[in-house]
């Protein structure tokens, strides 16, 4: 991926400020298991984070960041800046104002508007404080446990997916999904299908971002789109279920199959048109 000169001021790097070994209180082993599943799905753990689990920690420890970590900070700032430019322009076309999200880089654990964020959750977006939380160790897990080739554009794809959830919040999609979930009128299977539609739309928005940003800044290099496709396949529900349990249960999907995630990312990338991303009508008919 070609770097640009853009950089965002909305990135908070909390690495090097991690808490010492603390004890989780109130979550219980069930919460920990569920949180681990959410991590492997690459999803939004806000419901788990807000379920009463909190952290008792020892005083904050300080350490110097390595040159590689400092370089990654600059990369995240650059990608965040490119998302800000692209989505600001797109919202202007719709007669709307794009409210820039914050991005937090952390290790181990940190506080979030959705509760205590932990590394086991993977990257996620918290609507309560409109912030993307990025634990960078997730990409080591993606490579070691799911065999995904991790490149700079892999990281950009994951960030663009999470910021896609922010786009959904600004457009009101997140709120509508929450209303459906809280109504109590729909079965778990129904809400799983809604969850899949929500996640695939975030993949679509990631593809739109890649297309429009490349048109403006020429950021893509050979192999970049393929690395995003490999990442999308790695975190597909069917791939994760097959690796963890040996079989696939489609009714339990919450993020979409590998093929679906690739399909919707590529639809966003080929069209570059936010209006083509109605995953809900496509999947919930």
N, C-alpha and C positions, 0 to 999 in steps of 0.2 A: 504494500500500500504506500502510495506516495504521500509524504507529509506536506502540509501546507503551512503558511505562516500564521494561520488563525489560532487563537488561544482564548479560552473562556476563563472569566474570573469566578465562575460559579462552581468550581471544583474545590472540595475540602479534603485534603489528604490527611487522614487521621492515623495512618500507619506510623509506627514508632511511638504511639501514645496508647498502646493497648494496655488493658488491665491485667493484673496478675491472676494467678489461678484462683478462680472463684467457684462458688457452688451454686448450681441452679436450684431455685426454691420455687415450689408451687407448680412446676410443670409435670413432674412425674415421668416414669419411663414411657408411658403411652405418648405423651407430647413429644418426647425426644425421638421416638420412632417415626411419628408422623412428620416431624420436622425433617428428618433424614430423607423421607420419601419425597417431600416437596423439593428438597435440595436436588435430588437426582433428576427430578422433572424440570428443573430450571425455572421454577415458578415463583409466584408471589406468596410469601408465607405470612402476610399481614394478619390473617385470621388466627393463625397459631401464635404469632407474636403477641397478640392482644388478648390471649386466652387466660392470662393470669400468671404466666411464667415471668419471673424477674431474676435478676442476678445480684448476688452478693459478691463483691469483688474486693481484692486487696488494692492498695494505692497504685496509681498509674505508674508504669515503668516507661522510661524514655530510652530510645536508641537512635542511632544515626541511620538514615536510609542509605542503601547501597547505591552506587552509580546506576545500576540497572533499574532500581526502583525509582530513582529520580528521573530517568529517561521515560519510564512508564507513566509517571505523573504528567510529563509534558505531552505524551501521546494522548492520554485521556483528556487533557485540557484541549488539545487540538481537535479531537473527535467531537467533544462537547461543543466547541465553538462552531464546527461545521454543522452539527444538528441544529444549533440555534439559528444559523443563517438560513438553512434550508427551510425549516419549519416556520420561521418568521415570514419568509416570502410566501409560503403556501397559505398561511393564515390570512395574509394581506389579500391574496386573491379571493378568499372567501369573505372578505369584509370583516375579519376578526383580528384580534390582537393575540399573538403568541406569548404566553407567560413562560419565561425560561425556567426550567427546573434546576434544582441543585443536584450535584453528583458528589457522593461521599465515597472515598476510597478508604477501606479499613482492613484490619487483620484481627482475627480472633473474635472480637465482639465490639459493638458500639451501640449507643442509644439512637433510636429512630422515632419518628412520629407514630409508628405502628408498634412500638415496644422495643425490646432488646433484640438487635440484629446480631446474629451469630454466623460465623463462617460456614457452618453446616447448612445454612439456608441457601447459599449461592447468591448470585446477583438478583436483586428484586427492586421493584418500584413501590414506594409507599405513597398512596394518594393523600394521606392526612397532612404530610408536609411537602408534598410534591417533590420528592427526592428519590434519585436512583442510588442504591447502595451496592457498591462493587467490592466484593472480597476477591482479590486477584488470585488466590489459591484455587478458586473454582476452575481455572483453566488448566491447572496441573491435574485436577481430578478428571476433567473432560478428556484429557489426553491419556492418562494412565488407566482409567476405569472404563472409558467408552471408546478408546482408540481413535479419537478425533485428532486430526492434524491441526495444531494451534498456530495460527499466524497472527500478525497484527490485525488483519481484516476479520479474523475470527472474533477478536475482542471488540472490534468496531461493530460487527453484526450483533453481538450480544447487547452492547450498549444501545444500539439503534432499536433493538427489540424492546428493551426496557423503557426507552424514551417513547416508543410507540404506545406504551400504556399511559404515559403522560398525555400524549395526544388524545387518547381515548377519554381521559379525565376532562380535558379542556373542551372536548366536543360533547360531553355528557353521556358517553357510552358507559363509562364505569359506574355512574350513578344509576343508570337504568338496570344494569346487571345486578347491582346491590339491591335495588327494589324488588327484582324478581326473586333473589335469594332470600330476602327477609320476609316475603309475602307468605311463605309457608304453603303455597299452592302447588308447588312443583316437586316432583320426586327427585331423588338423588341422581338418577339416570338422566332426567331432563336437565338438571343443573350442570351435570358433567358435560352435556352437549353444548350448553351455553358457555361453559368455561373453555371448551375447545374452540368455539367460534371467537371468543375473546382473544385467546392466545394466537390463533392463526391470523387474526387481523393485525396484531402487533408484529407478526412476521411480515405481513404484507407491507405495513408501514416502514419496516426496516428496508425492504426492497425498494420502496418508493424513495426513501432517503438516499440509498446507494445510487440510484439512477440519476436523481436530480443533482446530487452533490458532484457526481462524476461529470455531468454535463457542464457544471459551473467551474469545477476545480481540477478535473482530470485526475482524480485520486486513485483510480483503479489500475492495478497492474496485472499482468497475466497470472492466473491462478487464484486471484482474490475471490471471485464469485464462486469458484469451485470450493474454496475453503469454507465459505459461508454455507454452501449446500451440504458439505460434510458435517459441519457443526449442527445444522438443522436436523440432519438424519440421526446424529449421535444422541440428541435429546428428544427424539420422537418417542411417544409412549410405548409403541410396540417394541422398539429396540430396548428400551429400559426394562420393560416387563420381561422380555425374552432373556435378557442377561441376568435379571434378579431372581426370576421364578421359573424360567424355562418354558413359559407359555404366555399367550396373549389373550387378554380379556378386553375387548373393544368397548364394552359398556363402562369400564372403569377409566377410559381415556379422559384426561383433563386438559391436555395440551395439543393433541393431534398426533397422528402417525408420522413417521419419518417422511413418507411420501407427501402427506398433506402439508407439512411444514415447508418442505422444499417447493411444492407447487405454489403456495401462497407467497412465499418470498420471491419466487421467480415472476409471479404475476405482477407484484409490485415493481420489480426491477424492469420488466419488459414494458409495462404501460407507463410507469411514472405518474399515474393518475390516481389520486386519493379516492376519487369517486368510484373506482372499480373494486374497492375493498369491502364490499358488503358480505362478509363471511356468514353473517347471521341468517340472511335469507337463503344463502347457498347451502347451509348445513341444517337448518331447522325447519325445512319445509315438511 
